[in-house]
Amino acid sequence: MRMTTLYDLRDEDWTDDVKHAIEEWFLEPRALIFCVYFKGDKLKATSDIPLSPVFDLTYFLRQPDFVFKAESFHDDIVFGTFVDSVEANMIQILEYVYAPYFFAINTWPDSVKSEFCSHIHTFLAKLTDMYYKMLGLTVLYIPREGQQLSFEAASADRELVKRLEGVVVYWTHQIKSCIEDQAFVASQKELLCPSDEYDFWVYRHENLSALRHQLKNPAVKHITKILVTTHSTFIHQFQSLCEEIVQKINEATSNIEYLQVIKQPCAILECVVDPDEISKHIPQIINLFRFIWMESPYYNSETRITNLFKALSNQIIILCRTYINLDELFGGATKKALGEFSKCIDCCKKYREIYDTMAEAHNEMKPNSWELDTGSIFNYIDSFVQRCFDMLDVCNCMIIFGRIDEMENINRPMFGGAHGDKFEAKCDQIEHMFQDALNNVKRVSYSILDVQAPSWYDDILQFRTVIKDIEIIIENLVETVFEGVNHVEEAVVALYSLNNYSKRKNLKRIFKRKTAEVWAMFSEEVQEAK
């Protein structure tokens, strides 16, 4: 029962029926396979493979008509566990069930067997690498072939040595890739924060340590000894990389120790809700970055410190992005959104000011001591600020052209006179044009604050093109309305009806001109009244 490894298996799952099925299998040598698995919450044990899918399954195999003995049972039984991973099951079956039979064949021509077994090793090495790489691990495929031979006997088998060389070449490739993995690889939509940098070095330390542990495996040492004895040309690079692993583990250990100092301050920063509070935490974090820069034996390069500052920029963007509620904005809360975007812009500007002030202070104390790529550090910050400005414009347009304001009820433009209905229809057309443009922005709301999504630049350009068309229509409307004005009272009513449009910066000029014309008209009427 201890050889069965199923998820959430408990002692109480071993019912009398299961134990009886186990006894029957031992007493029936013709039954070649025995399976233990869960069907629902109930443990099942049968000499057949289940016909319906199961989460995991432990199997036991015997050769035909083989009778087990208690003293040699563990040596004679072949067993394993299938899980819900196709790759893991394939590795297990091929490596522990089929491959040993092929390696033991002695009736094939040497060249045929060697080529076939080489392909098995290559396939298993690549499949093992791929499967564990998806789990974030570097795992070596260790061939079982030749393990039962002394290194002298194995060294005399030239075909075996060639096959083992192929495996070691792949090990070399894996180790080299692991060593060169110096930076956290983010997905396209992921912004990395300082805590991610710390987590990466913890992961790197664990991965390298696990790799070093694998290299201490007696089977690996046995293969290494065989290739050293045969003076293989591939073994020297492998051994050199093995020594380099120790150096890289020391580097990871040191980086973890130094990055540990920013873990708590950055964790506190991650909990900040209001962008106005972010700037209070920035100086301490920047000072700790500077401490790491000056004191760490491995993390003192400009590239790595620049990456730390980029991670801090990302963290600030994430906090600001969380603070902004686009759903509320598109639900009509334009004034609230104006405040949110303005706060985030001020926060990003303060961050840049604090950085520049501290960098300048350090350079005054020690010239050229703070030389980092500020363009790279603030690239996303600048992009985020620009997007906030874009949305400030959208918010203002919602108020002016869409009459969307949660704090004020903006009346629909009303006109008198013979052409009043025509003017009101034109205002309705303007509002419909704007709503269509706004709906297009709403459809791409997922990319508005995503600084890694360049598609937003095309979307906001399209929006502004429509706004430009609307402004031209309004200018023409104003001119047309005032063409039919005969006295001051009608002019004042026209200005009042169009007043909401006058808040648009690009339209202020025409409204100022028309206001001046109304004053001139009023002055003329006063003079005539005298």
C-alpha positions as CSV (number, residue, x, y, z in Angstrom):
1,M,0.0,0.0,0.0
2,R,2.9,2.4,0.6
3,M,3.9,2.0,-3.0
4,T,0.6,3.6,-4.1
5,T,1.0,7.3,-4.6
6,L,-2.4,8.9,-5.4
7,Y,-3.6,12.4,-4.6
8,D,-5.3,12.7,-1.2
9,L,-4.9,9.0,-0.5
10,R,-5.8,8.2,3.1
11,D,-5.6,5.1,5.3
12,E,-9.3,4.9,5.5
13,D,-9.6,4.6,1.7
14,W,-8.1,1.0,1.9
15,T,-11.4,-0.9,2.3
16,D,-11.7,-4.7,2.6
17,D,-12.8,-4.9,-1.0
18,V,-9.6,-3.2,-2.1
19,K,-7.4,-5.4,0.1
20,H,-9.2,-8.5,-1.2
21,A,-8.5,-7.5,-4.8
22,I,-4.8,-7.1,-4.0
23,E,-4.6,-10.6,-2.5
24,E,-6.4,-12.1,-5.6
25,W,-3.9,-10.4,-8.0
26,F,-0.9,-11.9,-6.1
27,L,-2.5,-15.3,-6.2
28,E,-3.3,-15.1,-10.0
29,P,0.0,-15.1,-11.9
30,R,-1.8,-14.8,-15.3
31,A,-3.0,-11.3,-14.4
32,L,-0.2,-9.0,-15.8
33,I,-1.4,-5.6,-14.6
34,F,-3.0,-4.2,-11.5
35,C,-4.4,-0.7,-11.2
36,V,-5.3,1.4,-8.1
37,Y,-7.3,4.6,-8.7
38,F,-10.1,6.7,-7.4
39,K,-13.6,6.5,-9.0
40,G,-15.2,9.5,-7.6
41,D,-14.3,9.4,-3.9
42,K,-14.0,5.7,-3.7
43,L,-10.7,3.8,-4.1
44,K,-10.8,1.0,-6.7
45,A,-8.4,-1.8,-7.3
46,T,-8.7,-4.0,-10.4
47,S,-6.6,-6.1,-12.8
48,D,-8.1,-4.1,-15.7
49,I,-7.4,-0.7,-17.0
50,P,-10.3,1.7,-16.2
51,L,-12.5,2.6,-19.2
52,S,-13.4,6.0,-18.0
53,P,-10.9,8.9,-17.4
54,V,-9.3,9.1,-13.9
55,F,-7.2,11.9,-12.3
56,D,-4.3,9.6,-11.4
57,L,-3.6,5.9,-11.4
58,T,-0.9,3.7,-9.8
59,Y,-0.1,0.5,-11.8
60,F,1.8,-2.7,-11.0
61,L,3.2,-5.0,-13.7
62,R,4.5,-8.6,-13.7
63,Q,5.9,-10.8,-16.4
64,P,3.5,-13.6,-17.6
65,D,3.1,-16.4,-15.0
66,F,5.6,-14.8,-12.6
67,V,5.1,-15.6,-8.9
68,F,6.3,-13.0,-6.5
69,K,8.3,-13.8,-3.4
70,A,8.2,-11.6,-0.3
71,E,12.0,-11.3,-0.1
72,S,12.5,-10.2,-3.7
73,F,9.2,-8.4,-4.4
74,H,10.6,-4.9,-4.6
75,D,13.2,-6.0,-7.1
76,D,10.8,-7.9,-9.3
77,I,7.8,-5.6,-9.4
78,V,7.5,-2.8,-12.0
79,F,5.2,0.0,-10.8
80,G,4.5,3.6,-11.3
81,T,1.8,6.3,-11.2
82,F,0.0,8.0,-14.1
83,V,-1.1,11.5,-13.6
84,D,-3.2,13.9,-15.7
85,S,-0.2,15.0,-17.7
86,V,0.3,13.2,-21.1
87,E,4.0,14.2,-21.2
88,A,4.8,12.9,-17.7
89,N,3.1,9.6,-18.4
90,M,4.9,9.2,-21.7
91,I,8.2,9.8,-20.1
92,Q,7.5,7.3,-17.4
93,I,6.3,4.5,-19.7
94,L,9.1,4.9,-22.2
95,E,11.9,5.3,-19.7
96,Y,10.9,2.7,-17.2
97,V,8.9,0.1,-19.2
98,Y,9.9,0.1,-22.9
99,A,13.4,1.6,-23.0
100,P,15.0,-1.1,-20.7
101,Y,13.8,-3.8,-23.1
102,F,15.3,-2.1,-26.1
103,F,18.6,-1.5,-24.3
104,A,18.8,-5.2,-23.3
105,I,18.3,-6.5,-26.9
106,N,21.3,-8.3,-28.2
107,T,19.9,-9.9,-31.4
108,W,19.9,-6.7,-33.5
109,P,23.0,-5.5,-35.5
110,D,25.1,-3.1,-33.4
111,S,24.6,-0.2,-35.9
112,V,20.8,-0.7,-35.9
113,K,20.5,-1.0,-32.1
114,S,22.9,2.0,-31.6
115,E,20.9,4.3,-33.9
116,F,17.5,3.2,-32.4
117,C,18.7,3.6,-28.8
118,S,20.3,7.0,-29.7
119,H,16.9,8.2,-30.9
120,I,15.3,7.0,-27.7
121,H,17.8,8.9,-25.6
122,T,17.3,12.1,-27.7
123,F,13.5,11.8,-27.5
124,L,13.5,11.3,-23.8
125,A,16.0,14.0,-23.2
126,K,14.0,16.6,-25.1
127,L,10.6,15.5,-23.8
128,T,11.9,15.5,-20.2
129,D,13.4,19.0,-20.8
130,M,10.2,20.4,-22.3
131,Y,7.9,18.9,-19.6
132,Y,9.9,20.2,-16.7
133,K,10.7,23.5,-18.4
134,M,6.9,24.2,-18.5
135,L,7.0,23.8,-14.7
136,G,9.9,26.3,-14.4
137,L,12.5,23.6,-13.7
138,T,15.7,22.3,-15.4
139,V,15.7,18.5,-15.1
140,L,18.2,16.2,-16.8
141,Y,17.3,13.0,-18.4
142,I,19.6,10.4,-16.9
143,P,19.8,7.2,-19.1
144,R,19.6,3.9,-17.3
145,E,21.6,2.2,-20.1
146,G,25.0,1.2,-19.0
147,Q,24.4,1.8,-15.3
148,Q,24.8,-1.9,-14.6
149,L,28.2,-2.0,-16.2
150,S,31.5,-1.0,-14.6
151,F,32.9,2.2,-16.1
152,E,35.8,0.0,-17.6
153,A,33.4,-2.3,-19.3
154,A,31.1,0.6,-20.5
155,S,34.2,2.5,-21.8
156,A,35.0,-0.5,-24.0
157,D,31.6,-0.3,-25.8
158,R,32.2,2.4,-28.4
159,E,28.6,2.5,-29.5
160,L,27.4,3.0,-25.9
161,V,30.0,5.7,-25.4
162,K,28.6,7.5,-28.5
163,R,25.1,7.3,-27.1
164,L,26.1,8.7,-23.8
165,E,28.1,11.5,-25.5
166,G,24.8,12.5,-27.2
167,V,23.1,12.7,-23.8
168,V,25.9,14.7,-22.2
169,V,25.8,17.2,-25.2
170,Y,22.2,17.8,-24.4
171,W,22.9,18.2,-20.7
172,T,25.5,20.8,-21.7
173,H,22.9,22.7,-23.7
174,Q,20.4,22.6,-20.8
175,I,23.0,23.7,-18.2
176,K,24.2,26.5,-20.5
177,S,20.6,27.8,-21.0
178,C,20.0,27.6,-17.2
179,I,23.2,29.6,-16.5
180,E,22.4,32.2,-19.1
181,D,18.9,32.7,-17.8
182,Q,19.8,36.0,-16.1
183,A,16.5,37.8,-16.2
184,F,12.9,37.1,-15.4
185,V,11.0,36.5,-18.6
186,A,7.6,38.2,-18.5
187,S,4.6,37.5,-20.7
188,Q,3.7,40.2,-23.1
189,K,1.0,41.6,-20.9
190,E,2.9,41.4,-17.6
191,L,4.6,44.3,-15.8
192,L,7.3,43.1,-13.5
193,C,7.7,44.8,-10.1
194,P,10.6,44.8,-7.6
195,S,9.1,41.9,-5.7
196,D,9.2,39.9,-9.0
197,E,13.0,40.6,-9.2
198,Y,13.5,39.2,-5.7
199,D,11.3,36.2,-6.5
200,F,13.2,35.5,-9.7
201,W,16.5,35.2,-7.8
202,V,14.9,32.9,-5.3
203,Y,13.7,30.8,-8.2
204,R,17.1,30.9,-9.9
205,H,18.8,29.8,-6.7
206,E,16.4,26.9,-6.3
207,N,16.7,25.9,-9.9
208,L,20.5,26.0,-9.9
209,S,20.6,24.1,-6.6
210,A,18.3,21.4,-7.9
211,L,20.5,21.1,-11.0
212,R,23.6,20.8,-8.8
213,H,21.8,18.1,-6.8
214,Q,21.1,16.2,-10.0
215,L,24.7,16.4,-11.0
216,K,25.6,14.6,-7.7
217,N,23.5,11.6,-8.8
218,P,25.8,8.5,-8.9
219,A,24.4,7.7,-12.4
220,V,25.6,11.1,-13.7
221,K,29.0,10.6,-12.0
222,H,29.2,7.1,-13.6
223,I,28.5,8.5,-17.1
224,T,31.0,11.3,-16.5
225,K,33.7,8.8,-15.5
226,I,33.0,6.8,-18.6
227,L,33.5,9.8,-20.9
228,V,36.6,11.0,-19.0
229,T,38.1,7.5,-19.4
230,T,37.5,7.5,-23.1
231,H,38.9,11.1,-23.4
232,S,35.6,12.3,-24.9
233,T,35.9,15.8,-26.5
234,F,32.5,16.7,-25.0
235,I,33.2,16.2,-21.4
236,H,35.4,19.2,-20.7
237,Q,32.8,21.8,-21.5
238,F,30.3,19.9,-19.4
239,Q,32.6,19.8,-16.4
240,S,33.4,23.5,-16.8
241,L,29.7,24.3,-16.8
242,C,29.3,22.2,-13.7
243,E,31.9,24.3,-11.9
244,E,30.2,27.5,-13.1
245,I,26.9,26.4,-11.5
246,V,28.5,26.7,-8.1
247,Q,29.6,30.3,-8.9
248,K,26.1,31.2,-10.2
249,I,24.6,29.7,-7.0
250,N,26.8,32.0,-4.9
251,E,25.7,35.0,-7.1
252,A,22.1,34.1,-6.6
253,T,22.6,33.7,-2.8
254,S,24.2,37.2,-2.6
255,N,21.5,38.8,-4.7
256,I,18.8,37.4,-2.6
257,E,20.5,38.7,0.6
258,Y,20.7,42.3,-0.9
259,L,17.3,42.3,-2.5
260,Q,15.8,41.1,0.8
261,V,16.2,44.8,2.1
262,I,13.6,46.1,-0.5
263,K,11.1,43.3,0.1
264,Q,9.2,44.9,3.0
265,P,9.2,48.5,1.7
266,C,8.0,47.3,-1.7
267,A,5.3,45.1,0.0
268,I,4.1,48.2,1.9
269,L,4.1,50.2,-1.4
270,E,2.0,47.4,-3.1
271,C,-0.7,48.0,-0.5
272,V,-1.1,51.8,-1.2
273,V,-4.5,52.6,-2.6
274,D,-4.4,56.4,-3.1
275,P,-1.8,57.7,-5.6
276,D,-1.2,60.7,-3.4
277,E,0.4,58.4,-0.8
278,I,2.8,56.8,-3.3
279,S,5.4,59.5,-3.2
280,K,5.9,59.1,0.5
281,H,7.4,55.7,0.0
282,I,9.6,56.4,-3.1
283,P,12.7,58.1,-1.4
284,Q,13.3,55.1,1.0
285,I,13.0,52.6,-1.8
286,I,15.4,54.6,-4.1
287,N,17.9,54.9,-1.2
288,L,17.8,51.1,-0.8
289,F,18.3,50.7,-4.6
290,R,21.4,52.9,-4.2
291,F,22.6,50.8,-1.2
292,I,22.4,47.6,-3.3
293,W,24.1,49.4,-6.2
294,M,27.0,50.5,-4.0
295,E,27.4,47.4,-1.8
296,S,26.3,44.3,-3.7
297,P,29.2,42.4,-5.4
298,Y,27.0,41.0,-8.2
299,Y,24.1,43.5,-8.4
300,N,26.2,46.6,-8.9
301,S,25.9,46.9,-12.7
302,E,24.0,49.8,-14.3
303,T,21.9,47.3,-16.3
304,R,20.6,45.5,-13.2
305,I,19.9,48.7,-11.2
306,T,18.2,50.2,-14.2
307,N,16.0,47.1,-14.3
308,L,15.2,47.7,-10.6
309,F,14.0,51.2,-11.3
310,K,12.0,50.0,-14.3
311,A,10.3,47.5,-12.0
312,L,9.5,50.4,-9.5
313,S,8.0,52.4,-12.4
314,N,5.9,49.4,-13.3
315,Q,4.7,49.1,-9.7
316,I,3.6,52.7,-9.7
317,I,1.8,52.2,-13.0
318,I,0.0,49.1,-11.6
319,L,-1.1,51.0,-8.5
320,C,-2.4,54.0,-10.5
321,R,-4.1,51.6,-13.0
322,T,-5.9,49.9,-10.1
323,Y,-7.0,53.2,-8.7
324,I,-8.7,54.3,-11.9
325,N,-12.1,52.9,-12.5
326,L,-12.9,52.9,-16.2
327,D,-16.2,51.2,-15.7
328,E,-17.4,54.1,-13.6
329,L,-16.1,56.5,-16.2
330,F,-18.0,54.9,-19.0
331,G,-21.0,54.6,-16.7
332,G,-21.1,58.4,-16.5
333,A,-18.8,59.4,-13.6
334,T,-16.8,61.9,-15.7
335,K,-15.9,64.4,-13.0
336,K,-14.7,61.6,-10.7
337,A,-12.6,60.2,-13.5
338,L,-11.1,63.6,-14.1
339,G,-9.9,63.7,-10.5
340,E,-8.5,60.1,-10.8
341,F,-6.5,60.8,-13.9
342,S,-5.2,64.1,-12.6
343,K,-4.0,62.4,-9.4
344,C,-2.2,59.7,-11.3
345,I,-0.5,62.3,-13.5
346,D,0.7,64.2,-10.4
347,C,1.9,61.0,-8.8
348,C,4.0,60.0,-11.8
349,K,5.5,63.6,-12.0
350,K,6.4,63.5,-8.3
351,Y,8.1,60.2,-8.8
352,R,10.2,61.7,-11.6
353,E,11.0,64.8,-9.6
354,I,12.1,62.7,-6.6
355,Y,14.3,60.5,-8.8
356,D,15.9,63.6,-10.5
357,T,16.5,65.3,-7.1
358,M,18.2,62.3,-5.5
359,A,20.3,61.5,-8.6
360,E,21.4,65.2,-8.8
361,A,22.3,65.1,-5.1
362,H,24.4,62.0,-5.5
363,N,26.2,63.4,-8.6
364,E,27.0,66.7,-6.7
365,M,28.6,64.7,-3.9
366,K,30.4,62.4,-6.3
367,P,30.4,63.4,-10.0
368,N,29.2,60.8,-12.5
369,S,28.2,58.4,-9.7
370,W,24.7,58.1,-10.9
371,E,24.6,57.4,-14.6
372,L,21.5,55.3,-15.5
373,D,19.3,55.1,-18.7
374,T,16.5,57.4,-17.6
375,G,14.8,57.0,-21.0
376,S,14.4,53.3,-20.3
377,I,13.4,53.8,-16.6
378,F,10.6,56.3,-17.4
379,N,9.5,55.0,-20.8
380,Y,6.4,53.3,-19.5
381,I,5.8,56.1,-17.0
382,D,5.8,58.7,-19.8
383,S,3.5,56.5,-21.9
384,F,1.1,56.0,-18.9
385,V,1.0,59.8,-18.3
386,Q,0.2,60.4,-21.9
387,R,-2.6,57.9,-21.8
388,C,-4.0,59.7,-18.7
389,F,-3.9,63.0,-20.6
390,D,-5.7,61.2,-23.5
391,M,-8.4,60.2,-21.1
392,L,-8.7,63.7,-19.6
393,D,-9.5,64.8,-23.1
394,V,-12.0,62.0,-23.5
395,C,-13.7,62.9,-20.2
396,N,-14.0,66.6,-21.2
397,C,-15.4,65.6,-24.5
398,M,-18.0,63.4,-22.7
399,I,-19.1,66.5,-20.7
400,I,-19.1,68.9,-23.7
401,F,-20.3,66.8,-26.6
402,G,-22.1,64.0,-24.8
403,R,-23.6,66.0,-21.9
404,I,-22.4,63.3,-19.6
405,D,-21.8,64.7,-16.1
406,E,-22.7,63.0,-12.9
407,M,-22.7,66.3,-10.9
408,E,-24.7,68.5,-13.3
409,N,-27.6,68.0,-15.5
410,I,-26.7,69.6,-18.9
411,N,-29.7,70.6,-20.9
412,R,-30.1,69.8,-24.6
413,P,-29.5,72.8,-26.9
414,M,-32.8,74.5,-27.7
415,F,-33.4,77.0,-30.5
416,G,-36.3,79.3,-31.4
417,G,-37.2,80.8,-34.7
418,A,-38.0,79.2,-38.1
419,H,-34.8,77.2,-38.3
420,G,-34.8,76.1,-34.6
421,D,-35.7,72.5,-35.4
422,K,-32.9,72.2,-38.0
423,F,-30.4,73.5,-35.5
424,E,-31.5,71.1,-32.8
425,A,-31.3,68.2,-35.3
426,K,-27.7,69.3,-36.1
427,C,-26.9,69.2,-32.3
428,D,-28.5,65.7,-32.1
429,Q,-26.3,64.6,-35.0
430,I,-23.2,65.9,-33.2
431,E,-24.2,64.0,-30.1
432,H,-24.7,60.8,-32.1
433,M,-21.4,61.2,-33.8
434,F,-19.7,61.6,-30.4
435,Q,-21.5,58.6,-28.9
436,D,-20.3,56.4,-31.7
437,A,-16.7,57.6,-31.2
438,L,-17.1,57.0,-27.4
439,N,-18.4,53.5,-27.9
440,N,-15.3,52.7,-30.0
441,V,-13.1,53.9,-27.1
442,K,-15.2,51.9,-24.7
443,R,-14.7,48.7,-26.8
444,V,-10.9,49.0,-26.4
445,S,-11.0,50.0,-22.7
446,Y,-8.8,47.0,-21.9
447,S,-5.9,48.6,-23.8
448,I,-6.3,52.2,-22.6
449,L,-4.0,51.9,-19.5
450,D,-2.0,49.0,-20.8
451,V,1.3,50.7,-21.6
452,Q,2.4,47.5,-23.5
453,A,-0.5,47.8,-26.0
454,P,0.5,50.1,-28.9
455,S,-2.9,49.8,-30.5
456,W,-4.2,52.5,-28.2
457,Y,-2.3,55.2,-30.2
458,D,-4.4,54.3,-33.3
459,D,-7.6,54.2,-31.3
460,I,-7.1,57.6,-29.7
461,L,-6.1,59.1,-33.1
462,Q,-9.4,57.8,-34.6
463,F,-11.3,59.3,-31.7
464,R,-9.6,62.7,-32.1
465,T,-10.3,62.7,-35.8
466,V,-14.0,62.4,-35.1
467,I,-13.7,65.2,-32.5
468,K,-12.0,67.4,-35.1
469,D,-14.9,66.8,-37.5
470,I,-17.4,67.6,-34.7
471,E,-15.6,70.9,-34.0
472,I,-15.8,71.9,-37.6
473,I,-19.5,71.1,-37.6
474,I,-20.1,73.2,-34.5
475,E,-18.1,76.1,-36.0
476,N,-20.4,76.0,-39.1
477,L,-23.4,75.7,-36.9
478,V,-22.5,78.8,-34.9
479,E,-22.0,80.8,-38.0
480,T,-25.3,79.6,-39.4
481,V,-27.2,80.3,-36.2
482,F,-25.9,83.8,-36.0
483,E,-26.7,84.5,-39.6
484,G,-30.4,84.5,-38.6
485,V,-30.0,86.7,-35.5
486,N,-31.8,90.0,-35.8
487,H,-31.4,91.6,-32.4
488,V,-29.5,91.3,-29.1
489,E,-32.1,89.1,-27.4
490,E,-31.9,86.4,-30.1
491,A,-28.1,86.6,-30.1
492,V,-28.0,86.0,-26.3
493,V,-30.4,83.1,-26.5
494,A,-28.2,81.6,-29.3
495,L,-25.1,82.0,-27.1
496,Y,-26.8,80.4,-24.2
497,S,-28.0,77.5,-26.2
498,L,-24.5,76.8,-27.6
499,N,-22.8,77.6,-24.3
500,N,-21.7,74.0,-23.4
501,Y,-19.7,73.8,-26.6
502,S,-17.8,77.0,-25.7
503,K,-15.9,75.0,-23.0
504,R,-14.0,73.3,-25.7
505,K,-10.5,74.9,-26.1
506,N,-10.5,74.7,-29.9
507,L,-13.9,76.4,-30.0
508,K,-13.2,79.3,-27.6
509,R,-12.0,81.5,-30.4
510,I,-15.2,81.5,-32.4
511,F,-17.4,82.0,-29.2
512,K,-15.2,84.9,-28.1
513,R,-15.7,86.4,-31.5
514,K,-19.5,85.9,-31.4
515,T,-19.6,87.3,-27.9
516,A,-17.8,90.4,-29.1
517,E,-20.3,90.7,-31.9
518,V,-23.2,90.5,-29.4
519,W,-21.7,93.3,-27.3
520,A,-21.2,95.4,-30.5
521,M,-24.9,94.7,-31.4
522,F,-25.9,95.7,-27.9
523,S,-23.9,98.9,-28.1
524,E,-25.5,99.8,-31.4
525,E,-29.0,99.3,-30.0
526,V,-28.1,101.4,-26.9
527,Q,-26.9,104.2,-29.2
528,E,-30.1,103.9,-31.3
529,A,-32.2,104.1,-28.2
530,K,-30.6,107.4,-27.3
